[in-house]
Amino acid sequence: MEISIGVRDIAREITLEVEGEADDIVANVTDVLAKAAKGDTAAVLDLTDEKGNRTIVPASALGYVQIGANEPRRVGFGTL
């Protein structure tokens, strides 16, 4: 599934292809934002993409997190 992360004061968004369920991602983001709201300045959103690359964004820098639909990739000429 595709996830787009908007970072404050940066015009370009971060886009990741991650495995897993949307509910798990939402729970992770909600947990990180709750920690930040309680004053935890070390709270970070830590995601790993399909290739194994880790992306770590401080919770204080999160502008938004957009979670795309969980749909398999289409391959070939029959996808037009």
Gaussian input, Z-matrix of N, CA and C with variables (Angstrom, degrees):
# hf/3-21g

backbone

0 1
 N
 C     1     B1
 C     2     B2     1     A1
 N     3     B3     2     A2     1     D1
 C     4     B4     3     A3     2     D2
 C     5     B5     4     A4     3     D3
 N     6     B6     5     A5     4     D4
 C     7     B7     6     A6     5     D5
 C     8     B8     7     A7     6     D6
 N     9     B9     8     A8     7     D7
 C    10    B10     9     A9     8     D8
 C    11    B11    10    A10     9     D9
 N    12    B12    11    A11    10    D10
 C    13    B13    12    A12    11    D11
 C    14    B14    13    A13    12    D12
 N    15    B15    14    A14    13    D13
 C    16    B16    15    A15    14    D14
 C    17    B17    16    A16    15    D15
 N    18    B18    17    A17    16    D16
 C    19    B19    18    A18    17    D17
 C    20    B20    19    A19    18    D18
 N    21    B21    20    A20    19    D19
 C    22    B22    21    A21    20    D20
 C    23    B23    22    A22    21    D21
 N    24    B24    23    A23    22    D22
 C    25    B25    24    A24    23    D23
 C    26    B26    25    A25    24    D24
 N    27    B27    26    A26    25    D25
 C    28    B28    27    A27    26    D26
 C    29    B29    28    A28    27    D27
 N    30    B30    29    A29    28    D28
 C    31    B31    30    A30    29    D29
 C    32    B32    31    A31    30    D30
 N    33    B33    32    A32    31    D31
 C    34    B34    33    A33    32    D32
 C    35    B35    34    A34    33    D33
 N    36    B36    35    A35    34    D34
 C    37    B37    36    A36    35    D35
 C    38    B38    37    A37    36    D36
 N    39    B39    38    A38    37    D37
 C    40    B40    39    A39    38    D38
 C    41    B41    40    A40    39    D39
 N    42    B42    41    A41    40    D40
 C    43    B43    42    A42    41    D41
 C    44    B44    43    A43    42    D42
 N    45    B45    44    A44    43    D43
 C    46    B46    45    A45    44    D44
 C    47    B47    46    A46    45    D45
 N    48    B48    47    A47    46    D46
 C    49    B49    48    A48    47    D47
 C    50    B50    49    A49    48    D48
 N    51    B51    50    A50    49    D49
 C    52    B52    51    A51    50    D50
 C    53    B53    52    A52    51    D51
 N    54    B54    53    A53    52    D52
 C    55    B55    54    A54    53    D53
 C    56    B56    55    A55    54    D54
 N    57    B57    56    A56    55    D55
 C    58    B58    57    A57    56    D56
 C    59    B59    58    A58    57    D57
 N    60    B60    59    A59    58    D58
 C    61    B61    60    A60    59    D59
 C    62    B62    61    A61    60    D60
 N    63    B63    62    A62    61    D61
 C    64    B64    63    A63    62    D62
 C    65    B65    64    A64    63    D63
 N    66    B66    65    A65    64    D64
 C    67    B67    66    A66    65    D65
 C    68    B68    67    A67    66    D66
 N    69    B69    68    A68    67    D67
 C    70    B70    69    A69    68    D68
 C    71    B71    70    A70    69    D69
 N    72    B72    71    A71    70    D70
 C    73    B73    72    A72    71    D71
 C    74    B74    73    A73    72    D72
 N    75    B75    74    A74    73    D73
 C    76    B76    75    A75    74    D74
 C    77    B77    76    A76    75    D75
 N    78    B78    77    A77    76    D76
 C    79    B79    78    A78    77    D77
 C    80    B80    79    A79    78    D78
 N    81    B81    80    A80    79    D79
 C    82    B82    81    A81    80    D80
 C    83    B83    82    A82    81    D81
 N    84    B84    83    A83    82    D82
 C    85    B85    84    A84    83    D83
 C    86    B86    85    A85    84    D84
 N    87    B87    86    A86    85    D85
 C    88    B88    87    A87    86    D86
 C    89    B89    88    A88    87    D87
 N    90    B90    89    A89    88    D88
 C    91    B91    90    A90    89    D89
 C    92    B92    91    A91    90    D90
 N    93    B93    92    A92    91    D91
 C    94    B94    93    A93    92    D92
 C    95    B95    94    A94    93    D93
 N    96    B96    95    A95    94    D94
 C    97    B97    96    A96    95    D95
 C    98    B98    97    A97    96    D96
 N    99    B99    98    A98    97    D97
 C   100   B100    99    A99    98    D98
 C   101   B101   100   A100    99    D99
 N   102   B102   101   A101   100   D100
 C   103   B103   102   A102   101   D101
 C   104   B104   103   A103   102   D102
 N   105   B105   104   A104   103   D103
 C   106   B106   105   A105   104   D104
 C   107   B107   106   A106   105   D105
 N   108   B108   107   A107   106   D106
 C   109   B109   108   A108   107   D107
 C   110   B110   109   A109   108   D108
 N   111   B111   110   A110   109   D109
 C   112   B112   111   A111   110   D110
 C   113   B113   112   A112   111   D111
 N   114   B114   113   A113   112   D112
 C   115   B115   114   A114   113   D113
 C   116   B116   115   A115   114   D114
 N   117   B117   116   A116   115   D115
 C   118   B118   117   A117   116   D116
 C   119   B119   118   A118   117   D117
 N   120   B120   119   A119   118   D118
 C   121   B121   120   A120   119   D119
 C   122   B122   121   A121   120   D120
 N   123   B123   122   A122   121   D121
 C   124   B124   123   A123   122   D122
 C   125   B125   124   A124   123   D123
 N   126   B126   125   A125   124   D124
 C   127   B127   126   A126   125   D125
 C   128   B128   127   A127   126   D126
 N   129   B129   128   A128   127   D127
 C   130   B130   129   A129   128   D128
 C   131   B131   130   A130   129   D129
 N   132   B132   131   A131   130   D130
 C   133   B133   132   A132   131   D131
 C   134   B134   133   A133   132   D132
 N   135   B135   134   A134   133   D133
 C   136   B136   135   A135   134   D134
 C   137   B137   136   A136   135   D135
 N   138   B138   137   A137   136   D136
 C   139   B139   138   A138   137   D137
 C   140   B140   139   A139   138   D138
 N   141   B141   140   A140   139   D139
 C   142   B142   141   A141   140   D140
 C   143   B143   142   A142   141   D141
 N   144   B144   143   A143   142   D142
 C   145   B145   144   A144   143   D143
 C   146   B146   145   A145   144   D144
 N   147   B147   146   A146   145   D145
 C   148   B148   147   A147   146   D146
 C   149   B149   148   A148   147   D147
 N   150   B150   149   A149   148   D148
 C   151   B151   150   A150   149   D149
 C   152   B152   151   A151   150   D150
 N   153   B153   152   A152   151   D151
 C   154   B154   153   A153   152   D152
 C   155   B155   154   A154   153   D153
 N   156   B156   155   A155   154   D154
 C   157   B157   156   A156   155   D155
 C   158   B158   157   A157   156   D156
 N   159   B159   158   A158   157   D157
 C   160   B160   159   A159   158   D158
 C   161   B161   160   A160   159   D159
 N   162   B162   161   A161   160   D160
 C   163   B163   162   A162   161   D161
 C   164   B164   163   A163   162   D162
 N   165   B165   164   A164   163   D163
 C   166   B166   165   A165   164   D164
 C   167   B167   166   A166   165   D165
 N   168   B168   167   A167   166   D166
 C   169   B169   168   A168   167   D167
 C   170   B170   169   A169   168   D168
 N   171   B171   170   A170   169   D169
 C   172   B172   171   A171   170   D170
 C   173   B173   172   A172   171   D171
 N   174   B174   173   A173   172   D172
 C   175   B175   174   A174   173   D173
 C   176   B176   175   A175   174   D174
 N   177   B177   176   A176   175   D175
 C   178   B178   177   A177   176   D176
 C   179   B179   178   A178   177   D177
 N   180   B180   179   A179   178   D178
 C   181   B181   180   A180   179   D179
 C   182   B182   181   A181   180   D180
 N   183   B183   182   A182   181   D181
 C   184   B184   183   A183   182   D182
 C   185   B185   184   A184   183   D183
 N   186   B186   185   A185   184   D184
 C   187   B187   186   A186   185   D185
 C   188   B188   187   A187   186   D186
 N   189   B189   188   A188   187   D187
 C   190   B190   189   A189   188   D188
 C   191   B191   190   A190   189   D189
 N   192   B192   191   A191   190   D190
 C   193   B193   192   A192   191   D191
 C   194   B194   193   A193   192   D192
 N   195   B195   194   A194   193   D193
 C   196   B196   195   A195   194   D194
 C   197   B197   196   A196   195   D195
 N   198   B198   197   A197   196   D196
 C   199   B199   198   A198   197   D197
 C   200   B200   199   A199   198   D198
 N   201   B201   200   A200   199   D199
 C   202   B202   201   A201   200   D200
 C   203   B203   202   A202   201   D201
 N   204   B204   203   A203   202   D202
 C   205   B205   204   A204   203   D203
 C   206   B206   205   A205   204   D204
 N   207   B207   206   A206   205   D205
 C   208   B208   207   A207   206   D206
 C   209   B209   208   A208   207   D207
 N   210   B210   209   A209   208   D208
 C   211   B211   210   A210   209   D209
 C   212   B212   211   A211   210   D210
 N   213   B213   212   A212   211   D211
 C   214   B214   213   A213   212   D212
 C   215   B215   214   A214   213   D213
 N   216   B216   215   A215   214   D214
 C   217   B217   216   A216   215   D215
 C   218   B218   217   A217   216   D216
 N   219   B219   218   A218   217   D217
 C   220   B220   219   A219   218   D218
 C   221   B221   220   A220   219   D219
 N   222   B222   221   A221   220   D220
 C   223   B223   222   A222   221   D221
 C   224   B224   223   A223   222   D222
 N   225   B225   224   A224   223   D223
 C   226   B226   225   A225   224   D224
 C   227   B227   226   A226   225   D225
 N   228   B228   227   A227   226   D226
 C   229   B229   228   A228   227   D227
 C   230   B230   229   A229   228   D228
 N   231   B231   230   A230   229   D229
 C   232   B232   231   A231   230   D230
 C   233   B233   232   A232   231   D231
 N   234   B234   233   A233   232   D232
 C   235   B235   234   A234   233   D233
 C   236   B236   235   A235   234   D234
 N   237   B237   236   A236   235   D235
 C   238   B238   237   A237   236   D236
 C   239   B239   238   A238   237   D237

   B1=1.4323
   B2=1.5146
   B3=1.2912
   B4=1.4615
   B5=1.5180
   B6=1.3267
   B7=1.4575
   B8=1.5205
   B9=1.3268
   B10=1.4635
   B11=1.5209
   B12=1.3273
   B13=1.4594
   B14=1.5158
   B15=1.3224
   B16=1.4579
   B17=1.5128
   B18=1.3249
   B19=1.4579
   B20=1.5197
   B21=1.3240
   B22=1.4686
   B23=1.5247
   B24=1.3093
   B25=1.4685
   B26=1.5269
   B27=1.3381
   B28=1.4620
   B29=1.5228
   B30=1.3202
   B31=1.4585
   B32=1.5212
   B33=1.3071
   B34=1.4525
   B35=1.5271
   B36=1.3315
   B37=1.4624
   B38=1.5299
   B39=1.3247
   B40=1.4584
   B41=1.5173
   B42=1.3303
   B43=1.4570
   B44=1.5219
   B45=1.3339
   B46=1.4623
   B47=1.5171
   B48=1.3181
   B49=1.4664
   B50=1.5227
   B51=1.3224
   B52=1.4616
   B53=1.5202
   B54=1.3235
   B55=1.4565
   B56=1.5207
   B57=1.3144
   B58=1.4540
   B59=1.5073
   B60=1.3065
   B61=1.4613
   B62=1.5271
   B63=1.3181
   B64=1.4644
   B65=1.5258
   B66=1.3311
   B67=1.4620
   B68=1.5212
   B69=1.3306
   B70=1.4650
   B71=1.5250
   B72=1.3245
   B73=1.4705
   B74=1.5254
   B75=1.3234
   B76=1.4663
   B77=1.5250
   B78=1.3320
   B79=1.4644
   B80=1.5268
   B81=1.3222
   B82=1.4638
   B83=1.5276
   B84=1.3275
   B85=1.4706
   B86=1.5263
   B87=1.3233
   B88=1.4653
   B89=1.5166
   B90=1.3316
   B91=1.4626
   B92=1.5266
   B93=1.3105
   B94=1.4715
   B95=1.5265
   B96=1.3253
   B97=1.4617
   B98=1.5255
   B99=1.3390
   B100=1.4669
   B101=1.5287
   B102=1.3334
   B103=1.4612
   B104=1.5313
   B105=1.3142
   B106=1.4627
   B107=1.5250
   B108=1.3355
   B109=1.4568
   B110=1.5272
   B111=1.3276
   B112=1.4687
   B113=1.5258
   B114=1.3168
   B115=1.4519
   B116=1.5144
   B117=1.3136
   B118=1.4601
   B119=1.5234
   B120=1.3171
   B121=1.4648
   B122=1.5244
   B123=1.3357
   B124=1.4640
   B125=1.5297
   B126=1.3351
   B127=1.4635
   B128=1.5241
   B129=1.3509
   B130=1.4584
   B131=1.5192
   B132=1.3167
   B133=1.4605
   B134=1.5149
   B135=1.3191
   B136=1.4578
   B137=1.5249
   B138=1.3379
   B139=1.4648
   B140=1.5219
   B141=1.3285
   B142=1.4525
   B143=1.5225
   B144=1.3323
   B145=1.4634
   B146=1.5249
   B147=1.3340
   B148=1.4617
   B149=1.5217
   B150=1.3224
   B151=1.4617
   B152=1.5245
   B153=1.3227
   B154=1.4559
   B155=1.5126
   B156=1.3314
   B157=1.4585
   B158=1.5292
   B159=1.3299
   B160=1.4613
   B161=1.5128
   B162=1.3324
   B163=1.4526
   B164=1.5184
   B165=1.3174
   B166=1.4588
   B167=1.5172
   B168=1.3461
   B169=1.4570
   B170=1.5286
   B171=1.3292
   B172=1.4622
   B173=1.5283
   B174=1.3143
   B175=1.4700
   B176=1.5225
   B177=1.3114
   B178=1.4620
   B179=1.5277
   B180=1.3390
   B181=1.4614
   B182=1.5269
   B183=1.3410
   B184=1.4636
   B185=1.5251
   B186=1.3125
   B187=1.4550
   B188=1.5119
   B189=1.3384
   B190=1.4595
   B191=1.5138
   B192=1.3330
   B193=1.4641
   B194=1.5228
   B195=1.3272
   B196=1.4599
   B197=1.5236
   B198=1.3308
   B199=1.4630
   B200=1.5163
   B201=1.3379
   B202=1.4563
   B203=1.5193
   B204=1.3119
   B205=1.4583
   B206=1.5196
   B207=1.3128
   B208=1.4539
   B209=1.5184
   B210=1.3220
   B211=1.4616
   B212=1.5235
   B213=1.3298
   B214=1.4606
   B215=1.5292
   B216=1.3153
   B217=1.4679
   B218=1.5135
   B219=1.2879
   B220=1.4586
   B221=1.5124
   B222=1.3039
   B223=1.4564
   B224=1.5307
   B225=1.3140
   B226=1.4606
   B227=1.5090
   B228=1.3330
   B229=1.4650
   B230=1.5169
   B231=1.3120
   B232=1.4653
   B233=1.5059
   B234=1.3323
   B235=1.4661
   B236=1.5183
   B237=1.3132
   B238=1.4620
   B239=1.4726
   A1=108.57
   A2=115.83
   A3=121.82
   A4=110.14
   A5=115.86
   A6=122.09
   A7=107.88
   A8=116.30
   A9=121.99
   A10=107.82
   A11=115.81
   A12=121.49
   A13=108.25
   A14=115.54
   A15=121.01
   A16=109.05
   A17=116.27
   A18=122.25
   A19=108.08
   A20=116.01
   A21=120.61
   A22=111.05
   A23=115.32
   A24=124.31
   A25=113.88
   A26=117.56
   A27=121.87
   A28=107.10
   A29=116.95
   A30=121.07
   A31=112.87
   A32=117.73
   A33=121.77
   A34=110.42
   A35=116.54
   A36=119.66
   A37=110.66
   A38=115.51
   A39=122.61
   A40=107.07
   A41=117.92
   A42=122.00
   A43=108.91
   A44=115.38
   A45=121.91
   A46=110.35
   A47=116.34
   A48=123.08
   A49=106.22
   A50=116.83
   A51=120.32
   A52=110.23
   A53=114.43
   A54=120.62
   A55=107.96
   A56=116.42
   A57=120.01
   A58=111.55
   A59=114.46
   A60=121.77
   A61=110.75
   A62=115.68
   A63=121.09
   A64=110.96
   A65=117.16
   A66=120.42
   A67=111.74
   A68=117.37
   A69=121.10
   A70=111.05
   A71=115.86
   A72=120.60
   A73=109.81
   A74=116.64
   A75=120.69
   A76=110.21
   A77=117.28
   A78=121.10
   A79=111.15
   A80=116.89
   A81=121.58
   A82=110.96
   A83=116.89
   A84=121.33
   A85=110.29
   A86=117.14
   A87=121.37
   A88=111.33
   A89=116.11
   A90=120.79
   A91=110.95
   A92=116.91
   A93=121.30
   A94=110.51
   A95=117.14
   A96=119.82
   A97=111.71
   A98=117.47
   A99=121.20
   A100=110.65
   A101=116.72
   A102=120.24
   A103=110.20
   A104=116.79
   A105=120.45
   A106=111.16
   A107=116.79
   A108=120.81
   A109=111.79
   A110=116.14
   A111=120.88
   A112=111.90
   A113=117.31
   A114=121.00
   A115=114.92
   A116=118.27
   A117=121.28
   A118=108.51
   A119=116.62
   A120=121.24
   A121=112.07
   A122=117.37
   A123=121.01
   A124=112.21
   A125=118.51
   A126=121.49
   A127=110.07
   A128=115.76
   A129=121.09
   A130=110.09
   A131=115.44
   A132=122.17
   A133=106.49
   A134=116.91
   A135=123.42
   A136=108.31
   A137=116.70
   A138=122.31
   A139=110.13
   A140=115.75
   A141=122.11
   A142=108.60
   A143=117.21
   A144=120.16
   A145=111.05
   A146=115.78
   A147=121.81
   A148=112.77
   A149=118.45
   A150=122.25
   A151=112.39
   A152=116.85
   A153=121.00
   A154=114.74
   A155=118.22
   A156=121.74
   A157=109.51
   A158=116.16
   A159=120.48
   A160=110.00
   A161=115.31
   A162=122.23
   A163=107.11
   A164=116.57
   A165=122.13
   A166=107.93
   A167=115.87
   A168=121.62
   A169=107.90
   A170=118.64
   A171=120.15
   A172=110.42
   A173=116.71
   A174=120.85
   A175=111.46
   A176=117.04
   A177=120.49
   A178=112.54
   A179=117.64
   A180=121.65
   A181=112.76
   A182=117.70
   A183=120.13
   A184=110.92
   A185=115.50
   A186=121.51
   A187=110.07
   A188=116.04
   A189=122.50
   A190=109.49
   A191=115.06
   A192=122.16
   A193=106.45
   A194=116.35
   A195=121.84
   A196=108.34
   A197=115.53
   A198=121.22
   A199=108.16
   A200=116.13
   A201=121.40
   A202=111.54
   A203=115.49
   A204=121.36
   A205=110.18
   A206=115.67
   A207=121.10
   A208=108.12
   A209=115.79
   A210=121.75
   A211=108.66
   A212=118.03
   A213=119.71
   A214=111.43
   A215=115.49
   A216=120.12
   A217=109.82
   A218=115.04
   A219=120.90
   A220=108.74
   A221=115.98
   A222=121.08
   A223=108.92
   A224=116.38
   A225=120.26
   A226=112.35
   A227=113.45
   A228=120.08
   A229=112.71
   A230=118.79
   A231=121.69
   A232=114.12
   A233=117.78
   A234=121.11
   A235=113.01
   A236=118.38
   A237=120.69
   A238=112.62
   D1=149.95
   D2=-177.52
   D3=-94.79
   D4=133.25
   D5=177.67
   D6=-123.88
   D7=132.62
   D8=175.49
   D9=-114.87
   D10=131.98
   D11=-178.78
   D12=-119.76
   D13=123.61
   D14=174.92
   D15=-94.42
   D16=127.91
   D17=-179.46
   D18=-107.03
   D19=134.34
   D20=-179.03
   D21=-58.51
   D22=141.96
   D23=176.63
   D24=64.56
   D25=15.58
   D26=174.98
   D27=-127.80
   D28=125.52
   D29=-174.90
   D30=-72.22
   D31=-26.30
   D32=-175.71
   D33=-94.95
   D34=138.92
   D35=179.71
   D36=-94.12
   D37=160.11
   D38=176.74
   D39=-96.86
   D40=128.37
   D41=179.04
   D42=-119.17
   D43=129.54
   D44=-178.72
   D45=-128.74
   D46=147.91
   D47=169.65
   D48=-105.64
   D49=112.31
   D50=-176.90
   D51=-121.19
   D52=156.43
   D53=174.37
   D54=-95.32
   D55=157.45
   D56=178.06
   D57=120.44
   D58=179.15
   D59=-178.48
   D60=-93.63
   D61=149.44
   D62=179.57
   D63=-62.30
   D64=-36.38
   D65=-179.60
   D66=-63.68
   D67=-35.07
   D68=177.90
   D69=-67.54
   D70=-39.71
   D71=178.89
   D72=-66.61
   D73=-43.77
   D74=179.25
   D75=-61.67
   D76=-42.40
   D77=178.42
   D78=-62.55
   D79=-40.13
   D80=178.98
   D81=-64.45
   D82=-46.49
   D83=-179.94
   D84=-64.64
   D85=-43.18
   D86=-179.96
   D87=-62.70
   D88=-41.28
   D89=178.89
   D90=-63.00
   D91=-44.15
   D92=-179.89
   D93=-64.23
   D94=-43.00
   D95=180.00
   D96=-67.82
   D97=-34.48
   D98=177.01
   D99=-65.65
   D100=-40.69
   D101=177.45
   D102=-63.36
   D103=-41.67
   D104=179.64
   D105=-65.81
   D106=-36.57
   D107=179.43
   D108=-67.54
   D109=-27.46
   D110=178.55
   D111=-83.48
   D112=-0.74
   D113=175.93
   D114=101.83
   D115=7.85
   D116=178.50
   D117=-77.50
   D118=102.53
   D119=-177.38
   D120=-76.37
   D121=-10.86
   D122=179.93
   D123=-95.60
   D124=5.49
   D125=-179.10
   D126=-68.16
   D127=129.06
   D128=-179.63
   D129=-134.06
   D130=149.83
   D131=171.96
   D132=-92.82
   D133=117.05
   D134=-175.18
   D135=-116.96
   D136=111.69
   D137=-178.85
   D138=-124.56
   D139=145.23
   D140=177.05
   D141=-116.89
   D142=127.27
   D143=-179.03
   D144=-82.75
   D145=-179.67
   D146=-176.15
   D147=-64.23
   D148=-23.35
   D149=-179.36
   D150=-90.58
   D151=-2.49
   D152=179.48
   D153=94.10
   D154=4.04
   D155=178.52
   D156=-79.32
   D157=134.41
   D158=178.76
   D159=-98.10
   D160=138.18
   D161=175.44
   D162=-121.52
   D163=123.91
   D164=-178.41
   D165=-120.45
   D166=122.44
   D167=-178.86
   D168=-124.14
   D169=126.88
   D170=176.69
   D171=-61.14
   D172=139.39
   D173=-178.50
   D174=-60.36
   D175=-32.99
   D176=-179.67
   D177=-67.94
   D178=-17.34
   D179=-178.69
   D180=-97.77
   D181=-5.80
   D182=-177.68
   D183=-69.92
   D184=129.22
   D185=173.53
   D186=-98.44
   D187=-47.19
   D188=176.32
   D189=-161.35
   D190=161.43
   D191=173.58
   D192=-132.58
   D193=118.53
   D194=179.97
   D195=-108.23
   D196=124.73
   D197=-177.95
   D198=-108.11
   D199=120.30
   D200=-179.15
   D201=-78.82
   D202=171.54
   D203=178.60
   D204=-68.33
   D205=145.57
   D206=179.13
   D207=-85.43
   D208=92.18
   D209=-175.30
   D210=-132.17
   D211=135.29
   D212=-179.66
   D213=-66.35
   D214=151.52
   D215=178.57
   D216=-69.46
   D217=142.58
   D218=177.52
   D219=-96.97
   D220=136.41
   D221=-176.76
   D222=-129.57
   D223=137.77
   D224=174.45
   D225=107.53
   D226=-177.76
   D227=-176.84
   D228=-83.55
   D229=-14.16
   D230=-179.05
   D231=-77.88
   D232=5.42
   D233=-177.46
   D234=-93.62
   D235=-0.54
   D236=-176.43
   D237=-71.00

